[in-house]
Amino acid sequence: MTAPAIGSPIPDFQIPATGDKTVELSDYRGKKVVLYFYPKDNTPGCTTEGQAFRDHIEQFDQLNTVILGVSRDSVKMHEGFKCKQAFPFDLLSDQDETLCKLFDVIKMKNMYGKQVQGIERSTFVIDENGVLIKEWRKVQVKTHVADVLSYLQGAR
């Protein structure tokens, strides 16, 4: 499947999320959405990335931007991860890989010498009208949130 191109509308989706809810992209019309895909709850890189989004949430709020994290973990796993890390944003459970496939983030990866399919750490910015305006693939955790904020500050 081909990922959406910059400038193209993202189809509305419904996906289970933390807080016992179902999130729809259309729920966020009028706000920008940062949709960040990460491999697995409670792993070092994914925890660091989530913490960085958490620690800068006020800046994202000031930029009229919602953060949503996505992995293939269950809502139950997400609830524990969100609570433990005090994430002020929802985590979306993409167990059937609908969003992962839509954004083409499932890639072959090497883990302990074996080839496995997993989520390539990626982030997408969707504008107030549901149009994809920016993407990052093969994200480097240490500088990523600063890069996203810098982009959003220039995209006003």
C-alpha positions as CSV (number, residue, x, y, z in Angstrom):
1,M,0.0,0.0,0.0
2,T,1.2,3.5,-0.8
3,A,1.3,6.0,1.9
4,P,-0.7,9.3,1.5
5,A,1.3,12.0,-0.2
6,I,2.0,15.4,1.3
7,G,-1.0,17.6,0.4
8,S,-3.5,14.8,0.2
9,P,-6.4,14.4,2.5
10,I,-6.3,11.6,5.1
11,P,-9.3,9.3,5.1
12,D,-11.3,9.5,8.3
13,F,-10.7,6.6,10.5
14,Q,-12.1,5.1,13.7
15,I,-9.7,3.4,16.1
16,P,-9.9,2.2,19.8
17,A,-8.0,4.4,22.2
18,T,-7.2,4.9,25.8
19,G,-9.9,6.4,28.0
20,D,-12.4,3.8,26.8
21,K,-13.1,5.7,23.6
22,T,-13.0,5.4,19.9
23,V,-11.0,8.1,18.2
24,E,-12.0,9.5,14.8
25,L,-9.7,11.8,12.8
26,S,-12.8,14.0,12.1
27,D,-13.1,14.6,15.9
28,Y,-10.0,16.9,15.5
29,R,-11.1,19.1,12.6
30,G,-10.0,22.7,13.4
31,K,-6.8,21.4,15.1
32,K,-3.5,20.0,13.8
33,V,-2.9,16.4,14.7
34,V,0.6,14.9,15.3
35,L,0.2,11.1,14.7
36,Y,3.3,9.3,15.9
37,F,3.8,5.6,15.3
38,Y,6.1,3.7,17.6
39,P,7.0,0.0,17.9
40,K,6.0,-1.0,21.4
41,D,4.8,0.2,24.8
42,N,7.3,0.2,27.7
43,T,10.4,-0.1,25.6
44,P,13.3,2.4,26.1
45,G,13.0,4.4,22.8
46,C,9.2,4.4,22.8
47,T,9.1,5.6,26.4
48,T,11.7,8.4,25.7
49,E,9.7,9.5,22.7
50,G,6.4,9.6,24.6
51,Q,8.0,11.4,27.5
52,A,9.3,14.1,25.1
53,F,5.9,14.7,23.7
54,R,4.5,14.7,27.2
55,D,7.1,17.2,28.4
56,H,6.3,19.6,25.6
57,I,2.5,19.3,25.6
58,E,1.9,22.9,26.6
59,Q,3.8,24.1,23.5
60,F,1.8,21.7,21.3
61,D,-1.4,23.0,23.0
62,Q,-0.4,26.6,22.2
63,L,0.1,25.6,18.6
64,N,-3.5,24.2,18.4
65,T,-2.1,20.7,18.0
66,V,-3.2,17.3,19.4
67,I,-0.8,14.5,20.0
68,L,-1.8,10.9,19.3
69,G,0.5,7.9,19.7
70,V,-0.1,4.7,17.7
71,S,1.2,1.2,18.1
72,R,-0.1,-2.4,17.7
73,D,-0.3,-2.9,21.5
74,S,-3.8,-3.5,23.0
75,V,-5.8,-0.7,24.7
76,K,-5.2,-2.5,28.0
77,M,-1.4,-2.3,27.5
78,H,-1.7,1.3,26.4
79,E,-3.7,2.2,29.5
80,G,-0.9,0.9,31.7
81,F,1.8,2.7,29.7
82,K,-0.1,6.0,29.6
83,C,-0.8,5.9,33.4
84,K,2.8,4.9,34.3
85,Q,4.3,7.7,32.1
86,A,1.5,10.3,32.8
87,F,0.9,10.9,29.1
88,P,-1.6,13.7,28.7
89,F,-2.6,12.4,25.2
90,D,-4.4,9.3,23.9
91,L,-2.7,6.2,22.6
92,L,-4.4,4.4,19.7
93,S,-4.5,0.6,19.5
94,D,-3.9,-0.5,15.9
95,Q,-3.9,-4.3,16.5
96,D,-5.3,-5.0,13.0
97,E,-2.7,-2.6,11.5
98,T,-5.3,-0.5,9.7
99,L,-3.5,2.8,10.4
100,C,-0.1,1.2,10.1
101,K,-1.0,0.1,6.6
102,L,-2.6,3.4,5.6
103,F,0.6,5.2,6.5
104,D,2.9,2.4,5.3
105,V,4.9,2.2,8.5
106,I,5.2,-1.6,8.7
107,K,8.7,-2.5,7.5
108,M,11.1,-5.5,7.7
109,K,13.5,-4.9,10.6
110,N,16.4,-6.9,12.0
111,M,15.9,-8.0,15.6
112,Y,18.5,-10.2,17.2
113,G,19.6,-11.4,13.8
114,K,16.1,-12.2,12.6
115,Q,14.0,-10.4,10.0
116,V,10.7,-9.4,11.5
117,Q,7.9,-7.0,10.5
118,G,7.5,-4.1,12.8
119,I,6.6,-0.5,13.0
120,E,9.1,2.0,11.6
121,R,9.1,4.9,14.0
122,S,7.3,7.6,12.0
123,T,5.4,10.8,12.6
124,F,2.8,12.6,10.5
125,V,1.3,16.1,10.8
126,I,-2.3,16.5,9.6
127,D,-3.6,20.0,9.3
128,E,-6.9,21.4,10.6
129,N,-8.8,20.2,7.5
130,G,-7.5,16.6,7.6
131,V,-4.7,17.1,5.0
132,L,-1.2,15.6,5.4
133,I,1.3,18.4,5.6
134,K,4.5,16.8,7.0
135,E,6.0,13.4,7.6
136,W,9.1,12.0,9.3
137,R,10.3,8.4,8.8
138,K,13.1,6.5,10.5
139,V,12.7,9.0,13.4
140,Q,15.7,9.6,15.7
141,V,14.1,9.9,19.2
142,K,16.6,12.3,20.8
143,T,15.9,15.3,18.5
144,H,12.5,14.4,17.1
145,V,10.1,16.3,19.3
146,A,12.2,19.5,18.9
147,D,12.0,18.9,15.1
148,V,8.2,18.6,15.2
149,L,7.8,21.7,17.3
150,S,10.1,23.7,15.1
151,Y,8.1,22.6,12.0
152,L,4.8,23.5,13.7
153,Q,6.1,26.9,14.8
154,G,7.0,27.7,11.2
155,A,3.8,26.3,9.8
156,R,1.4,28.8,11.4
